[in-house]
């Protein structure tokens, strides 16, 4: 997947929270690109970075903010 038109909308230090947000975005039909720093050769932190296409940023942020409020 090419990521040139993808924008980072959140970085989570908690993998469980990151997975919940990825599931919520996927369930809403938003394609995501997940960058998981644990897959690096020398991981520096245990982060999940969530990227979405620039055309989906607004909708994705609404979904994430509603989930974070729960």
Protein Blocks (a to p, Z undefined) as FASTA:
>chain_A
ZZklpccfbdcfblklmmmmmmmmmmnopacddddfklpmbdfbdcddddddfklmmmmm
mmmmmmmmZZ
